[in-house]
């Protein structure tokens, strides 16, 4: 039975590692989106268009 419990704990640890990696990747994607949005807003401002940022 103890080997089953160890297997379960090892699996949970692997899943936690996967979650951490996915969160890290999501942070990178969010950052890239914010940068793209900022570049778009700057472009619109240069064109003289009034904008309201959706990023606080």
Secondary structure, 3 states (H helix, E strand, C coil): CHHHHHHHHHHHHHHHHHHHHHHHHHHHHHHHHHHHHHHHHHHHHHCCCCCCCCCC
